[in-house]
Amino acid sequence: MPAQNQNNKILIAYFSWSGNARALAGQIAQETGGDLFEIKTVKVYPDTYNECIEVAKQEQDRNDRPAISGSVTNMAQYGTVFLCYPNWWGTLPMGVFTFLESYDFSGKTMYPLITHGGSRFGRSLEDIKKLCPRSVIGEGLSVSAFDTNPKDGTRVTVPNRDLNSWLRRLGMSR
């Protein structure tokens, strides 16, 4: 059940390198009528998988907070936030850390959705709780998107039946 908030608008914030999280975020927006916001780093990640994961590992080792472009207009209007992201080295991409540290999520209900190649949420839920201690972290969903070369195209099935069932359980389908 979403936290009580003066506004019940829905934000779907997503970070996507391969297109998987973007596709699922789009499906959430279509099913809920929520607003989409892409968490996009100013510095673009390499196109090849191995180079990208190396850069991501270096960012994590340095505890970087990469700059992101754009911002959410009037975050206060949102009572519910779906946060969609891939599992990078066991947690959130560092640009998602930047996003979460840029806003006050107090009193908001957050529903994490992670795409992964087998490691599910890793420690990302614990990291979200540390970054947003005054928000309610609702039931999350992990979607397997394993493939040897994710840039070849979206690997998750959209529409995704697991996502539809999850949204129904949350009472978020239109």
Residue frames as qw, qx, qy, qz and C-alpha x, y, z in Angstrom:
[[0.000, 0.890, 0.456, 0.000, 0.00, 0.00, 0.00],
 [0.407, 0.535, -0.044, 0.740, 1.53, 3.37, -0.97],
 [0.303, -0.301, -0.460, 0.778, 2.44, 5.81, 1.78],
 [0.072, 0.880, 0.463, -0.074, -0.06, 8.58, 2.37],
 [0.395, -0.119, 0.162, 0.896, 1.17, 11.70, 0.66],
 [0.234, 0.591, 0.221, -0.740, -0.40, 15.03, -0.20],
 [0.547, 0.530, -0.351, -0.545, -0.03, 14.08, -3.85],
 [0.809, -0.055, 0.583, -0.045, -0.42, 10.67, -5.35],
 [0.603, 0.713, -0.284, -0.220, 1.26, 11.29, -8.69],
 [0.923, -0.141, 0.291, 0.209, 3.60, 8.56, -9.87],
 [0.183, 0.830, -0.480, -0.217, 7.16, 9.08, -11.10],
 [0.972, 0.063, 0.157, 0.164, 9.02, 6.37, -12.98],
 [0.010, -0.873, 0.465, 0.146, 12.73, 7.19, -12.80],
 [0.973, 0.088, 0.184, 0.109, 14.99, 4.89, -14.77],
 [0.084, -0.732, 0.596, 0.319, 18.62, 4.39, -15.68],
 [0.913, 0.248, 0.323, -0.041, 19.23, 2.18, -18.69],
 [0.188, -0.583, 0.617, 0.494, 22.38, 1.26, -20.59],
 [0.205, -0.015, 0.907, 0.367, 21.12, -1.63, -22.74],
 [0.392, -0.126, -0.406, -0.816, 17.48, -0.57, -23.08],
 [0.399, -0.282, -0.872, 0.036, 16.03, -3.17, -20.70],
 [0.143, -0.431, -0.569, 0.686, 15.21, -0.83, -17.81],
 [0.187, 0.200, -0.177, -0.945, 13.93, 1.78, -20.30],
 [0.400, -0.146, -0.746, -0.512, 11.52, -0.75, -21.82],
 [0.371, -0.411, -0.798, 0.237, 10.20, -1.81, -18.42],
 [0.062, -0.351, -0.302, 0.884, 9.89, 1.80, -17.23],
 [0.282, 0.046, -0.417, -0.863, 7.84, 2.52, -20.35],
 [0.437, -0.300, -0.817, -0.228, 5.55, -0.38, -19.54],
 [0.256, -0.421, -0.636, 0.593, 5.10, 0.90, -15.97],
 [0.088, 0.245, -0.004, -0.966, 4.22, 4.35, -17.34],
 [0.377, -0.093, -0.633, -0.670, 1.70, 2.85, -19.74],
 [0.458, -0.352, -0.816, 0.014, 0.09, 0.73, -16.99],
 [0.338, -0.512, -0.540, 0.576, 0.03, 3.43, -14.28],
 [0.151, 0.902, 0.290, 0.284, -0.16, 6.73, -16.15],
 [0.554, -0.694, 0.014, 0.459, 2.96, 7.87, -14.30],
 [0.283, 0.932, -0.211, -0.081, 5.54, 10.36, -15.54],
 [0.920, 0.108, -0.024, 0.376, 8.85, 9.09, -16.96],
 [0.072, -0.944, 0.319, 0.045, 12.25, 10.56, -16.05],
 [0.898, 0.268, -0.217, 0.274, 15.47, 9.19, -17.48],
 [0.534, -0.767, 0.262, 0.239, 18.45, 9.26, -15.13],
 [0.782, 0.555, 0.020, 0.285, 21.10, 10.04, -17.71],
 [0.610, -0.537, 0.097, 0.575, 24.73, 10.65, -16.90],
 [0.214, 0.892, -0.177, -0.356, 26.45, 13.56, -18.59],
 [0.009, -0.535, 0.801, 0.269, 29.37, 11.32, -19.50],
 [0.867, 0.189, -0.182, -0.423, 28.16, 8.58, -21.84],
 [0.705, -0.349, 0.617, 0.014, 29.16, 5.00, -21.05],
 [0.010, 0.373, -0.790, -0.486, 31.03, 2.93, -23.67],
 [0.739, 0.174, -0.231, -0.609, 28.91, 0.99, -26.15],
 [0.651, 0.163, -0.741, -0.018, 30.63, -2.34, -25.60],
 [0.783, -0.539, -0.250, -0.184, 29.62, -4.39, -22.60],
 [0.817, -0.168, -0.255, 0.489, 33.11, -5.19, -21.31],
 [0.296, 0.330, -0.104, 0.890, 34.25, -1.57, -21.53],
 [0.415, -0.609, -0.168, -0.655, 31.06, -0.37, -19.85],
 [0.822, -0.509, -0.255, -0.013, 31.35, -2.73, -16.90],
 [0.680, 0.025, -0.228, 0.696, 35.00, -1.74, -16.46],
 [0.016, 0.457, -0.025, 0.889, 34.05, 1.96, -16.26],
 [0.641, -0.574, -0.234, -0.453, 31.19, 1.09, -13.89],
 [0.848, -0.296, -0.316, 0.307, 33.59, -0.86, -11.64],
 [0.452, 0.199, -0.177, 0.852, 36.06, 2.05, -11.56],
 [0.268, -0.557, -0.091, -0.780, 33.25, 4.46, -10.61],
 [0.790, -0.517, -0.270, -0.190, 32.14, 2.16, -7.82],
 [0.782, -0.098, -0.296, 0.540, 35.70, 1.66, -6.52],
 [0.264, 0.224, -0.123, 0.930, 36.14, 5.45, -6.35],
 [0.038, -0.601, -0.678, 0.421, 32.62, 5.96, -4.93],
 [0.090, 0.051, 0.320, 0.942, 32.00, 8.44, -7.77],
 [0.293, 0.640, 0.570, -0.423, 28.82, 10.42, -8.18],
 [0.321, 0.173, 0.543, 0.757, 28.67, 11.05, -11.94],
 [0.232, 0.293, 0.090, -0.923, 26.85, 14.21, -12.96],
 [0.322, 0.449, 0.827, 0.104, 23.40, 13.62, -14.41],
 [0.024, -0.095, -0.318, -0.943, 21.62, 15.74, -16.98],
 [0.431, -0.453, -0.498, -0.601, 18.14, 17.10, -16.46],
 [0.047, -0.046, 0.715, -0.696, 16.10, 17.23, -13.31],
 [0.124, -0.533, -0.835, -0.058, 12.67, 16.29, -12.05],
 [0.135, -0.395, -0.061, -0.907, 10.34, 19.29, -12.04],
 [0.560, -0.386, 0.170, -0.713, 8.52, 19.60, -8.71],
 [0.371, 0.106, -0.913, 0.128, 9.52, 16.34, -7.01],
 [0.234, 0.005, 0.630, -0.741, 7.09, 17.22, -4.19],
 [0.662, 0.127, -0.117, -0.729, 4.12, 16.35, -6.43],
 [0.683, 0.155, -0.695, -0.165, 5.07, 12.66, -6.45],
 [0.681, -0.469, 0.380, -0.415, 4.00, 10.31, -3.68],
 [0.928, -0.011, 0.369, 0.050, 5.10, 7.15, -5.48],
 [0.195, 0.762, -0.548, -0.283, 8.41, 6.55, -7.24],
 [0.977, 0.123, 0.155, 0.084, 9.26, 3.52, -9.32],
 [0.112, -0.804, 0.533, 0.239, 13.04, 3.26, -9.57],
 [0.948, 0.291, 0.128, 0.011, 14.22, 1.13, -12.50],
 [0.009, 0.829, -0.553, -0.083, 17.90, 0.26, -12.93],
 [0.853, 0.241, -0.462, 0.037, 20.32, -2.52, -13.86],
 [0.788, -0.580, 0.137, 0.156, 22.44, -4.36, -11.29],
 [0.537, 0.711, -0.347, 0.292, 25.98, -3.10, -11.81],
 [0.392, 0.345, -0.686, 0.507, 28.56, -4.84, -9.64],
 [0.358, -0.294, -0.818, 0.341, 25.99, -5.85, -7.02],
 [0.043, -0.586, -0.459, 0.667, 24.20, -2.54, -6.60],
 [0.348, 0.871, 0.286, -0.196, 22.87, 0.59, -8.32],
 [0.590, 0.481, 0.089, 0.643, 24.80, 2.32, -11.09],
 [0.392, -0.288, -0.291, 0.824, 26.62, 5.26, -9.54],
 [0.084, -0.234, -0.279, -0.927, 24.49, 7.73, -11.53],
 [0.523, -0.555, -0.569, -0.309, 21.46, 6.40, -9.64],
 [0.535, -0.420, -0.423, 0.598, 23.26, 7.18, -6.39],
 [0.155, 0.017, 0.068, 0.986, 23.64, 10.76, -7.72],
 [0.336, -0.421, -0.501, -0.677, 19.91, 10.90, -8.51],
 [0.601, -0.549, -0.580, 0.027, 18.83, 9.59, -5.10],
 [0.487, -0.362, -0.290, 0.741, 21.11, 12.05, -3.30],
 [0.117, 0.180, 0.242, 0.946, 19.73, 14.96, -5.34],
 [0.448, -0.437, -0.344, -0.700, 16.16, 14.88, -3.99],
 [0.300, -0.185, 0.683, -0.639, 14.25, 14.51, -0.75],
 [0.472, -0.112, -0.787, -0.380, 12.28, 11.27, -0.85],
 [0.099, 0.017, 0.733, -0.672, 10.84, 11.67, 2.66],
 [0.520, 0.284, 0.473, -0.652, 7.34, 10.21, 2.90],
 [0.612, 0.417, -0.413, -0.530, 7.40, 8.82, -0.63],
 [0.865, -0.070, 0.490, -0.075, 6.88, 5.15, -1.40],
 [0.230, 0.648, -0.626, -0.368, 9.57, 3.74, -3.66],
 [0.934, 0.106, 0.318, -0.122, 9.23, 0.54, -5.66],
 [0.125, -0.624, 0.662, 0.396, 12.57, -0.72, -7.03],
 [0.912, 0.364, 0.159, -0.103, 12.74, -2.67, -10.28],
 [0.260, -0.667, 0.619, 0.322, 16.09, -4.16, -11.20],
 [0.871, 0.436, -0.193, -0.121, 17.28, -5.86, -14.36],
 [0.438, -0.638, 0.633, 0.021, 20.05, -8.38, -13.82],
 [0.606, 0.422, -0.640, -0.213, 22.00, -11.22, -15.31],
 [0.740, -0.104, -0.661, 0.069, 21.50, -13.57, -12.37],
 [0.357, 0.026, -0.586, 0.727, 22.39, -11.62, -9.23],
 [0.233, -0.741, -0.627, -0.062, 18.95, -10.12, -8.60],
 [0.165, -0.965, -0.122, -0.164, 18.94, -7.11, -6.21],
 [0.585, 0.304, -0.401, 0.636, 22.44, -7.65, -4.83],
 [0.336, -0.389, -0.506, 0.693, 22.87, -5.01, -2.11],
 [0.042, 0.358, 0.301, 0.883, 20.91, -2.34, -4.00],
 [0.445, -0.692, -0.486, -0.294, 17.89, -2.42, -1.66],
 [0.620, -0.543, -0.270, 0.497, 20.13, -1.80, 1.35],
 [0.368, -0.004, 0.133, 0.920, 21.82, 1.06, -0.53],
 [0.156, -0.562, -0.435, -0.686, 18.44, 2.62, -1.40],
 [0.568, -0.698, -0.435, 0.032, 17.40, 2.41, 2.26],
 [0.567, -0.369, -0.113, 0.728, 20.63, 4.18, 3.30],
 [0.208, 0.147, 0.288, 0.923, 20.19, 6.87, 0.65],
 [0.373, -0.397, -0.315, -0.777, 16.46, 7.41, 1.31],
 [0.191, -0.053, -0.866, 0.460, 15.98, 6.64, 5.02],
 [0.287, 0.255, 0.448, -0.807, 12.71, 8.58, 5.31],
 [0.577, 0.178, -0.423, -0.675, 10.99, 6.88, 2.40],
 [0.803, -0.044, 0.517, -0.294, 9.01, 3.66, 2.39],
 [0.151, 0.389, -0.814, -0.404, 10.62, 0.96, 0.27],
 [0.824, 0.116, 0.197, -0.518, 7.83, -1.19, -1.13],
 [0.852, 0.036, 0.514, 0.095, 7.94, -4.57, -2.77],
 [0.074, 0.649, -0.525, -0.545, 10.52, -4.67, -5.55],
 [0.909, 0.348, 0.198, -0.117, 10.74, -6.70, -8.72],
 [0.273, -0.556, 0.656, 0.432, 13.83, -8.29, -10.25],
 [0.806, 0.531, 0.096, -0.243, 13.73, -9.13, -13.95],
 [0.690, -0.243, 0.527, 0.433, 16.34, -11.36, -15.55],
 [0.496, 0.834, -0.068, -0.233, 17.87, -9.76, -18.62],
 [0.585, -0.469, 0.573, 0.330, 20.85, -12.04, -19.03],
 [0.787, 0.604, 0.101, 0.081, 22.56, -12.03, -22.37],
 [0.751, -0.163, 0.124, 0.628, 26.17, -11.97, -23.48],
 [0.259, 0.062, 0.213, 0.940, 25.74, -8.74, -25.44],
 [0.100, 0.646, 0.637, -0.409, 22.84, -6.62, -24.19],
 [0.093, 0.549, -0.156, -0.816, 23.49, -3.85, -26.74],
 [0.067, 0.073, 0.854, 0.511, 22.21, -6.19, -29.47],
 [0.390, -0.392, -0.439, -0.708, 18.72, -5.20, -28.40],
 [0.539, -0.381, 0.352, -0.664, 16.24, -5.30, -25.57],
 [0.312, 0.141, -0.939, 0.022, 16.34, -8.72, -23.92],
 [0.256, 0.188, 0.743, -0.589, 13.43, -8.48, -21.56],
 [0.039, 0.443, 0.809, 0.384, 10.00, -9.36, -22.85],
 [0.144, 0.308, 0.266, -0.902, 7.77, -6.32, -23.10],
 [0.512, -0.621, 0.169, -0.569, 5.02, -6.38, -22.18],
 [0.262, 0.269, -0.866, 0.331, 6.41, -8.31, -19.27],
 [0.640, -0.440, -0.543, -0.319, 3.91, -10.56, -17.50],
 [0.582, -0.287, -0.533, 0.543, 5.87, -10.52, -14.21],
 [0.100, 0.039, -0.112, 0.988, 5.73, -6.73, -14.26],
 [0.446, -0.343, -0.388, -0.730, 1.98, -6.74, -14.92],
 [0.689, -0.413, -0.594, 0.034, 1.40, -9.16, -12.00],
 [0.455, -0.151, -0.388, 0.787, 3.61, -7.02, -9.74],
 [0.104, -0.173, -0.060, -0.978, 1.71, -3.84, -10.59],
 [0.596, -0.412, -0.497, -0.478, -1.61, -5.61, -9.91],
 [0.656, -0.339, -0.568, 0.364, -0.31, -6.82, -6.50],
 [0.289, -0.099, -0.236, 0.923, 0.69, -3.23, -5.71],
 [0.150, 0.755, 0.579, -0.268, -2.72, -1.96, -6.79],
 [0.136, -0.586, 0.218, 0.768, -1.06, 0.21, -9.41],
 [0.236, 0.202, 0.760, 0.570, -2.67, -0.95, -12.66],
 [0.305, 0.124, -0.026, -0.944, -5.16, 1.36, -14.31]]
